[in-house]
Amino acid sequence: MIDHRTAPYAALVLRVSLGVMYIAHSLVLKHFMYTLPGTAQFFASIGLPAALAYLTFWGELVGGVALLAGIGTRIVALGLIPILLGATWVHAGNGWVFSAANGGWEYPVFLIAASVVAALLGDGKYAVGNRFVAPNLRLTTQS
């Protein structure tokens, strides 16, 4: 049974957590730690187009901000899953545990599950996106 008193807070915590994670992975990891050219070089070294690193960076950054604000959560969360599938593919050969050398696949797979849940929940009650969408145009009712 869904507790309608706490569900809006659960949606908020999940959405904000995912948003912060995506922003951190784009800015902290790809931009500041590895640099964008370094990230592009890594993508190329594993057989992916180098330009995909830049698309991934922007997807994570813009998607993370949208999730943080609660703008288009359903579409954004689902739209970011291909990035996580790519991360799963990259880390699959390293074993399950993400703390293994070169990281394992548990973290990106968990984030896929969290993104699916965020997509199912939607923006939630406490979202900036609610200010821009007329109540009769929402896909679901917000409590």
ChimeraX attribute file (.defattr): number of C-alpha atoms within 10 A of each C-alpha:
attribute: neighborCount
match mode: 1-to-1
recipient: residues
	/A:1	3
	/A:2	6
	/A:3	7
	/A:4	9
	/A:5	9
	/A:6	9
	/A:7	15
	/A:8	18
	/A:9	14
	/A:10	14
	/A:11	23
	/A:12	23
	/A:13	15
	/A:14	17
	/A:15	30
	/A:16	20
	/A:17	16
	/A:18	22
	/A:19	25
	/A:20	17
	/A:21	17
	/A:22	24
	/A:23	24
	/A:24	17
	/A:25	19
	/A:26	25
	/A:27	18
	/A:28	14
	/A:29	16
	/A:30	22
	/A:31	17
	/A:32	12
	/A:33	13
	/A:34	15
	/A:35	15
	/A:36	20
	/A:37	15
	/A:38	15
	/A:39	22
	/A:40	22
	/A:41	18
	/A:42	16
	/A:43	18
	/A:44	15
	/A:45	11
	/A:46	10
	/A:47	9
	/A:48	14
	/A:49	14
	/A:50	19
	/A:51	15
	/A:52	15
	/A:53	22
	/A:54	19
	/A:55	13
	/A:56	21
	/A:57	23
	/A:58	15
	/A:59	19
	/A:60	25
	/A:61	21
	/A:62	17
	/A:63	24
	/A:64	28
	/A:65	18
	/A:66	22
	/A:67	32
	/A:68	25
	/A:69	20
	/A:70	25
	/A:71	22
	/A:72	18
	/A:73	27
	/A:74	20
	/A:75	14
	/A:76	22
	/A:77	27
	/A:78	16
	/A:79	15
	/A:80	19
	/A:81	19
	/A:82	13
	/A:83	18
	/A:84	20
	/A:85	16
	/A:86	14
	/A:87	17
	/A:88	20
	/A:89	14
	/A:90	16
	/A:91	22
	/A:92	17
	/A:93	12
	/A:94	16
	/A:95	15
	/A:96	15
	/A:97	14
	/A:98	16
	/A:99	13
	/A:100	12
	/A:101	10
	/A:102	11
	/A:103	20
	/A:104	22
	/A:105	23
	/A:106	17
	/A:107	18
	/A:108	22
	/A:109	17
	/A:110	13
	/A:111	18
	/A:112	21
	/A:113	13
	/A:114	18
	/A:115	24
	/A:116	16
	/A:117	17
	/A:118	26
	/A:119	20
	/A:120	14
	/A:121	20
	/A:122	26
	/A:123	28
	/A:124	24
	/A:125	17
	/A:126	17
	/A:127	23
	/A:128	17
	/A:129	17
	/A:130	18
	/A:131	10
	/A:132	9
	/A:133	11
	/A:134	8
	/A:135	12
	/A:136	8
	/A:137	8
	/A:138	12
	/A:139	9
	/A:140	12
	/A:141	10
	/A:142	14
	/A:143	10
